[in-house]
Amino acid sequence: MKHLTYSDKALLIDDATADALLEYAALLARAGDADSVSVTAYSGDGQTVEATFLLDAGAPLMCETTHSTMNEPDNAIPLSYLREQIALRSSPPSIASEERHPTDHGNAYDL
């Protein structure tokens, strides 16, 4: 578990999701982009909450380790999304060109 601090709020969240949020936020900042991500966490009073983070170049996001014995919240779906976005931004797929054969008489101006 990690303490995830965003602005003046501190939440407890599973290690994998906390690390992925930081990595994704850094990738978004480098690209000048933004996204919002919702995760399940524990609030300061131990209640289960759903927190939505706006991730961009100015996101005040920080993680620190904790020795909490609480069960990690289930973030399988948001973690999958974060990993997918990290992979896409780290190694974007190439775009295949649509070269036409010289005998193709299709309308060259058809967009």
Secondary structure as a PSIPRED ss2 file (coil, helix, strand):
# PSIPRED VFORMAT (PSIPRED V4.0)

   1 M C   1.000  0.000  0.000
   2 K E   0.000  0.000  1.000
   3 H E   0.000  0.000  1.000
   4 L E   0.000  0.000  1.000
   5 T E   0.000  0.000  1.000
   6 Y E   0.000  0.000  1.000
   7 S C   1.000  0.000  0.000
   8 D C   1.000  0.000  0.000
   9 K E   0.000  0.000  1.000
  10 A E   0.000  0.000  1.000
  11 L E   0.000  0.000  1.000
  12 L E   0.000  0.000  1.000
  13 I E   0.000  0.000  1.000
  14 D C   1.000  0.000  0.000
  15 D H   0.000  1.000  0.000
  16 A H   0.000  1.000  0.000
  17 T H   0.000  1.000  0.000
  18 A H   0.000  1.000  0.000
  19 D H   0.000  1.000  0.000
  20 A H   0.000  1.000  0.000
  21 L H   0.000  1.000  0.000
  22 L H   0.000  1.000  0.000
  23 E H   0.000  1.000  0.000
  24 Y H   0.000  1.000  0.000
  25 A H   0.000  1.000  0.000
  26 A H   0.000  1.000  0.000
  27 L H   0.000  1.000  0.000
  28 L H   0.000  1.000  0.000
  29 A H   0.000  1.000  0.000
  30 R H   0.000  1.000  0.000
  31 A H   0.000  1.000  0.000
  32 G C   1.000  0.000  0.000
  33 D C   1.000  0.000  0.000
  34 A C   1.000  0.000  0.000
  35 D E   0.000  0.000  1.000
  36 S E   0.000  0.000  1.000
  37 V E   0.000  0.000  1.000
  38 S E   0.000  0.000  1.000
  39 V E   0.000  0.000  1.000
  40 T E   0.000  0.000  1.000
  41 A E   0.000  0.000  1.000
  42 Y E   0.000  0.000  1.000
  43 S C   1.000  0.000  0.000
  44 G C   1.000  0.000  0.000
  45 D C   1.000  0.000  0.000
  46 G C   1.000  0.000  0.000
  47 Q C   1.000  0.000  0.000
  48 T E   0.000  0.000  1.000
  49 V E   0.000  0.000  1.000
  50 E E   0.000  0.000  1.000
  51 A E   0.000  0.000  1.000
  52 T E   0.000  0.000  1.000
  53 F E   0.000  0.000  1.000
  54 L E   0.000  0.000  1.000
  55 L E   0.000  0.000  1.000
  56 D C   1.000  0.000  0.000
  57 A C   1.000  0.000  0.000
  58 G C   1.000  0.000  0.000
  59 A C   1.000  0.000  0.000
  60 P C   1.000  0.000  0.000
  61 L E   0.000  0.000  1.000
  62 M E   0.000  0.000  1.000
  63 C E   0.000  0.000  1.000
  64 E E   0.000  0.000  1.000
  65 T E   0.000  0.000  1.000
  66 T C   1.000  0.000  0.000
  67 H C   1.000  0.000  0.000
  68 S C   1.000  0.000  0.000
  69 T C   1.000  0.000  0.000
  70 M C   1.000  0.000  0.000
  71 N C   1.000  0.000  0.000
  72 E C   1.000  0.000  0.000
  73 P C   1.000  0.000  0.000
  74 D C   1.000  0.000  0.000
  75 N C   1.000  0.000  0.000
  76 A H   0.000  1.000  0.000
  77 I H   0.000  1.000  0.000
  78 P H   0.000  1.000  0.000
  79 L H   0.000  1.000  0.000
  80 S H   0.000  1.000  0.000
  81 Y H   0.000  1.000  0.000
  82 L H   0.000  1.000  0.000
  83 R H   0.000  1.000  0.000
  84 E H   0.000  1.000  0.000
  85 Q H   0.000  1.000  0.000
  86 I H   0.000  1.000  0.000
  87 A H   0.000  1.000  0.000
  88 L H   0.000  1.000  0.000
  89 R H   0.000  1.000  0.000
  90 S H   0.000  1.000  0.000
  91 S C   1.000  0.000  0.000
  92 P C   1.000  0.000  0.000
  93 P C   1.000  0.000  0.000
  94 S C   1.000  0.000  0.000
  95 I C   1.000  0.000  0.000
  96 A C   1.000  0.000  0.000
  97 S C   1.000  0.000  0.000
  98 E C   1.000  0.000  0.000
  99 E C   1.000  0.000  0.000
 100 R C   1.000  0.000  0.000
 101 H C   1.000  0.000  0.000
 102 P C   1.000  0.000  0.000
 103 T C   1.000  0.000  0.000
 104 D C   1.000  0.000  0.000
 105 H C   1.000  0.000  0.000
 106 G C   1.000  0.000  0.000
 107 N C   1.000  0.000  0.000
 108 A C   1.000  0.000  0.000
 109 Y C   1.000  0.000  0.000
 110 D C   1.000  0.000  0.000
 111 L C   1.000  0.000  0.000
